[in-house]
Amino acid sequence: MQQNSTHLILGASGQIGTVLTTELRKKYGASAVIASDIKIPKKESSQMGLFVQIDATSYDALQNVVQKYNVSTVYLMAAMLSANAENYPSKAWDLNMSSLFNVLNLAKDGFIKYVFWPSSIAVFGPSSPKINVPQLTIMEPTTVYGISKLSGERWCAYYNKKYGIDVRSLRFPGLIGWQSSPGGGTTDYAVDIFHKAVAHQPFECFLAENTALPMMYMDDAIRAVIELMETDSKKIKVRSSYNLGALSFTPKTLYESLLPLFPNFEIKYTPDFRQEIAESWPESIDDSSARNDWDWQPQFDLKRMVDDMCYNLRNK
């Protein structure tokens, strides 16, 4: 379905967008994938293909690029993440929702055919089940980020039902990758800890040691996006957002998994405002809908992820 598409990635300089751009260019060719962000990247970041500066909150700017390059698939990765959104709630709401409406309306107006938009475990709240939270359950998010993601899910489902828009989405857990720095999310301790370990520096964790959260290695997350977008539309039964699971661990468990590689690595736990956010989220995910509908299967367990992260950071 996607082989002959021109792909536009909004927020291509972010934590997920950086890796997604690289993998889509490997798969479809550099000329078929346009990277974009509101900030112009460093020169070396854009050498492998076209980069266009775009403000995702501007419908006209998006429409101009989509028409100019005959774009048929848009990946909307631009967003303000959980911790940053709590500091700038109005700005977060405007960015997260305006950009989504622009892309959905581009599809409704016939300019694009396919939309990918990421949701998050932040849609869940204290009243949601903590263990193996199901696809359909009570969702009462207590953060600006979670509220925007839950609202976005409902709008995606609405545009699909009302206008037939082919929009697809995944509820990402915390994502861990070596390709970029932490991006302001509550689960980003699990990225920063690797950077500190490899640099032989002590780590100060902003979550308590036994705070379990769902996590996923970036390689699995990107593969999930591509597999979802390549699935026949008849198999996509969830048009809000699919639960997506892989790992679940605590800061203490992750720290202990690093000790065999870094025996002198030190950690200190100093929970801050992100602790309350983390406690409102589930500890693990039931992603049986994704597994049943389009055969989702994660490939990285904790040990494989730790080994791969450390290897890549050491050789970056």
Summary of the structure (lengths in Angstrom):
residues: 316
radius of gyration: 18.8
end to end distance: 34.4
largest distance: 58.1
contacts: 1092
relative contact order: 0.14
helix: 45%
strand: 16%
